[in-house]
Amino acid sequence: MQVHTVQPHGWLQYVFPIAIFIVVFGLRARRMTQLRPLKVERLWIVPALYLAIVGAVFYAKPPTLAGWGLALVGLLIGGAIGWQRGKTMQIHVDPETHALNQKGSLLAMLFIIAIVAVKSIPREEFGALHLNVDLVTDAFATLSLGMFSAQRVEMYLRAKRLLGEARAARA
């Protein structure tokens, strides 16, 4: 006698995460288009947190030699993406107070959406493609580290330059 089990999740296992993703990124995209203060002295925090996370991942399960190579490639690609993403962020300097403000762009949001989409591919799919899940995870971890770090470095350098120009124009 065969017993048929019913999948409790079915199509709902795909619909709920997608719906949550759409709502969260919709709210985030709306917030990104608003001008908000830019604190250049705090730009180091997100890269430092990601460095700690990547360090913990690598400490828990050190990569192989191929893993280190792929992680380096991920870091470099992430740095290039992050630099471009940083350039899409608008930075404004108040001419009177020299206060820095930033305004995100939807293009910058598309970078994040693309990474989340690739990272959400089920682990089984990587196995079906004969890819090592640990290698892919390490590469995406360092890609994220490179992206967030380079984005903030680009924003920091540009903010300092714009602030210097505003101060020179006022003097």
HELIX and SHEET records of a PDB file:
HELIX    1   1 LEU A   12  MET A   32  1                                  21    
HELIX    2   2 VAL A   40  ARG A   42  5                                   3    
HELIX    3   3 ILE A   45  ALA A   60  1                                  16    
HELIX    4   4 LEU A   65  THR A   88  1                                  24    
HELIX    5   5 LEU A  106  LYS A  119  1                                  14    
HELIX    6   6 ARG A  123  ALA A  128  1                                   6    
HELIX    7   7 VAL A  133  ARG A  170  1                                  38    
SHEET    1   A 3 ARG A  36  PRO A  37  0                                        
SHEET    2   A 3 LEU A 100  LYS A 103 -1                                        
SHEET    3   A 3 GLN A  90  VAL A  93 -1                                        
END                                                                             
